């Protein structure tokens, strides 16, 4: 019989700015984030639903945001470490038209 998981969120690349939470997380909870062999803890700034993203560091408005080691979008506003990252504060680069 196994115990509870050793982590609550996972980032796949050391360059990632966000991690995916593996369970619902409540505001103020400690979130244990695994990136490879590294395990770190941060405080959740708000409620984050299962499979949504949590910021691993403070991200400035307009800054590129990485997940899976790739830029997935741009911060629409300043995002604090531990905050929920989703469509309300991230402009996705997926599906955007490129011209030029």
Backbone bond lengths (Angstrom), bond angles and torsions (degrees), N, CA, C in turn:
res aa  C-N    CA-C-N  psi(-1)  N-CA   C-N-CA  omega(-1)  CA-C   N-CA-C  phi
1 X - - - 1.460 - - 1.523 109.19 -
2 X 1.326 117.22 132.20 1.457 120.05 -179.05 1.521 110.47 -99.69
3 X 1.330 114.96 156.31 1.455 121.36 178.94 1.514 110.99 -87.94
4 X 1.332 116.39 -168.64 1.462 120.30 178.85 1.525 110.35 -65.76
5 X 1.343 117.17 154.64 1.461 119.35 179.83 1.528 111.11 -60.59
6 X 1.317 115.70 152.74 1.461 121.27 -178.76 1.524 112.35 -78.81
7 X 1.340 117.73 -8.78 1.455 120.40 -178.98 1.532 110.50 -144.94
8 X 1.347 114.27 158.71 1.466 122.28 -177.28 1.522 112.62 -108.53
9 X 1.336 116.39 -13.50 1.464 121.57 -177.38 1.520 108.15 -151.02
10 X 1.332 114.74 158.11 1.458 119.25 -178.80 1.527 110.53 -136.25
11 X 1.332 114.43 137.60 1.462 122.52 170.51 1.523 105.47 -118.75
12 X 1.320 116.95 137.21 1.458 120.13 -173.52 1.521 114.25 -91.39
13 X 1.321 117.87 -14.48 1.457 121.23 -176.96 1.529 108.71 -137.49
14 X 1.306 117.23 141.18 1.465 121.76 -178.96 1.531 112.07 -61.57
15 X 1.339 118.43 -21.29 1.469 122.15 178.80 1.526 112.95 -84.22
16 X 1.336 118.54 -6.59 1.468 121.71 -175.46 1.526 112.01 -62.59
17 X 1.330 114.78 141.81 1.466 122.72 175.75 1.516 111.56 -95.86
18 X 1.335 115.94 -14.74 1.463 122.01 -178.53 1.525 109.48 -133.19
19 X 1.325 114.83 157.55 1.463 122.00 173.23 1.516 107.70 -129.07
20 X 1.315 116.79 155.88 1.460 122.78 177.53 1.518 108.77 -93.58
21 X 1.346 116.84 126.71 1.468 119.51 178.89 1.525 109.41 -79.70
22 X 1.313 115.45 142.04 1.467 122.40 -174.69 1.524 112.84 -100.22
23 X 1.329 115.48 6.75 1.461 122.38 176.69 1.522 107.49 -161.93
24 X 1.312 117.66 164.73 1.461 119.77 173.49 1.526 108.04 -63.21
25 X 1.326 116.02 137.26 1.461 122.36 -178.89 1.525 107.50 -122.40
26 X 1.306 116.57 134.05 1.461 121.30 179.00 1.523 110.63 -94.43
27 X 1.328 116.81 156.70 1.461 122.41 177.64 1.524 110.00 -56.20
28 X 1.326 116.33 134.75 1.458 121.99 176.88 1.523 114.62 86.61
29 X 1.334 117.04 -9.71 1.465 120.12 179.16 1.519 110.99 -71.08
30 X 1.311 116.21 149.88 1.450 121.07 171.07 1.522 108.37 -79.68
31 X 1.324 115.74 128.36 1.463 122.07 179.04 1.526 106.98 -109.96
32 X 1.318 116.07 121.82 1.466 121.62 177.92 1.524 107.31 -93.34
33 X 1.328 115.97 117.84 1.463 122.40 -174.67 1.522 109.74 -109.06
34 X 1.331 116.09 126.72 1.457 121.29 176.41 1.517 109.73 -103.05
35 X 1.340 115.21 128.62 1.459 122.80 171.39 1.518 105.84 -128.52
36 X 1.322 116.64 104.13 1.461 119.90 -174.30 1.517 109.52 60.28
37 X 1.325 117.18 -125.81 1.462 121.45 179.59 1.527 112.34 -87.19
38 X 1.330 116.93 -9.71 1.466 121.27 -177.40 1.525 110.84 -83.11
39 X 1.321 116.09 139.14 1.466 122.58 175.26 1.515 107.26 -126.96
40 X 1.334 116.36 126.13 1.465 120.50 177.57 1.514 109.28 -132.16
41 X 1.305 116.18 162.95 1.463 120.98 -179.50 1.521 109.42 -122.23
42 X 1.333 115.21 144.88 1.456 121.06 173.10 1.514 108.32 -144.87
43 X 1.323 116.50 160.49 1.462 121.36 179.14 1.523 108.96 -92.90
44 X 1.320 116.37 133.19 1.455 121.19 177.32 1.527 109.15 -73.02
45 X 1.326 116.78 127.88 1.462 121.69 -179.69 1.522 112.53 -80.45
46 X 1.340 116.11 -15.11 1.461 121.18 -178.21 1.525 109.26 -163.46
47 X 1.325 116.64 175.37 1.461 120.60 177.13 1.523 108.91 -69.35
48 X 1.331 116.49 135.53 1.457 122.05 178.82 1.524 107.90 -131.75
49 X 1.314 116.21 125.72 1.465 121.75 -177.46 1.526 111.34 -77.27
50 X 1.312 114.90 153.87 1.459 123.82 175.08 1.522 110.83 -44.71
51 X 1.313 116.80 132.82 1.470 125.38 177.24 1.520 114.55 72.66
52 X 1.322 118.49 6.75 1.459 120.55 173.91 1.523 108.84 -92.58
53 X 1.328 116.50 173.07 1.456 121.62 -173.57 1.523 112.21 -99.71
54 X 1.347 114.92 145.51 1.457 123.02 173.60 1.526 107.26 -118.93
55 X 1.329 116.31 138.79 1.464 121.17 178.51 1.524 109.68 -73.75
56 X 1.326 115.63 132.70 1.465 121.54 -179.55 1.520 112.55 -91.20
57 X 1.323 116.58 -9.27 1.464 122.47 179.93 1.514 107.62 -157.60
58 X 1.316 117.47 168.46 1.456 120.93 172.13 1.528 108.01 -67.42
59 X 1.333 116.21 134.69 1.464 122.37 -178.64 1.527 107.08 -123.71
60 X 1.317 117.09 127.32 1.464 121.56 -178.97 1.527 111.10 -78.16
61 X 1.331 116.01 152.26 1.464 121.08 174.82 1.522 108.98 -57.65
62 X 1.342 116.26 134.57 1.448 121.95 179.63 1.521 114.45 86.90
63 X 1.319 117.14 -9.70 1.459 120.86 -177.98 1.530 111.34 -77.55
64 X 1.329 116.28 145.12 1.459 121.74 175.42 1.532 108.95 -67.06
65 X 1.338 116.25 145.36 1.466 122.60 179.98 1.527 108.07 -119.42
66 X 1.331 115.75 130.20 1.473 121.44 -178.33 1.525 112.29 -106.07
67 X 1.335 114.46 141.16 1.465 124.27 170.30 1.525 105.25 -144.60
68 X 1.322 117.97 142.12 1.470 122.40 -175.49 1.529 111.79 60.70
69 X 1.338 117.47 21.52 1.452 121.40 -178.39 1.514 114.08 79.53
70 X 1.329 117.41 2.03 1.471 123.19 -177.67 1.518 110.32 -119.66
71 X 1.328 116.25 149.23 1.461 120.39 175.54 1.523 108.34 -70.73
72 X 1.338 116.38 123.30 1.466 121.01 -179.52 1.520 112.33 -105.74
73 X 1.333 116.67 -13.76 1.449 118.91 -178.48 1.505 111.95 175.45
74 X 1.326 114.04 -167.06 1.460 122.70 -176.68 1.526 108.64 -130.60
75 X 1.320 115.94 136.30 1.467 120.79 178.93 1.526 109.64 -67.73
76 X 1.321 116.77 126.52 1.463 122.04 178.55 1.524 111.82 -79.05
77 X 1.317 115.89 -20.05 1.461 123.26 -179.18 1.524 106.84 -153.36
78 X 1.322 116.82 170.54 1.466 119.76 175.36 1.531 108.49 -63.18
79 X 1.326 116.01 136.18 1.465 121.96 -179.34 1.523 107.39 -122.99
80 X 1.320 116.49 123.31 1.464 121.39 -178.41 1.520 111.29 -80.66
81 X 1.306 116.06 150.77 1.464 121.14 173.23 1.530 108.57 -55.08
82 X 1.315 116.84 132.04 1.460 121.83 -179.53 1.516 114.45 91.56
83 X 1.348 117.20 -4.13 1.468 120.94 -178.63 1.530 111.16 -83.74
84 X 1.318 114.99 157.20 1.465 123.34 174.85 1.527 108.18 -71.10
85 X 1.319 117.61 130.58 1.463 122.64 177.69 1.521 107.33 -114.62
86 X 1.340 115.18 118.52 1.461 120.40 -177.06 1.530 107.61 -159.04
87 X 1.316 118.20 -164.29 1.462 122.27 -174.10 1.530 114.06 -62.33
88 X 1.328 118.19 -20.06 1.466 120.36 -179.48 1.533 112.41 -74.74
89 X 1.342 117.62 -20.29 1.459 119.64 -178.74 1.538 113.28 -136.19
90 X 1.329 117.20 11.81 1.460 122.32 -179.55 1.522 109.72 -137.59
91 X 1.338 116.90 124.32 1.468 121.45 173.66 1.520 105.95 -92.56
92 X 1.308 116.96 118.22 1.450 122.46 -177.72 1.519 111.20 -72.17
93 X 1.329 115.65 146.38 1.462 120.77 172.13 1.519 110.58 -92.77
94 X 1.311 116.84 -6.48 1.471 121.35 179.34 1.526 108.55 -73.28
95 X 1.318 116.42 129.10 1.457 120.77 174.81 1.512 115.12 78.58
96 X 1.349 118.37 6.39 1.463 118.29 179.04 1.523 109.11 -85.62
97 X 1.305 115.10 140.60 1.463 120.69 -179.69 1.515 110.35 -72.12
98 X 1.298 116.59 140.74 1.458 122.67 177.21 1.532 107.75 -113.79
99 X 1.310 116.83 130.04 1.459 120.59 177.44 1.509 109.03 -121.91
100 X 1.345 114.96 160.75 1.456 118.37 174.24 1.414 112.15 105.11
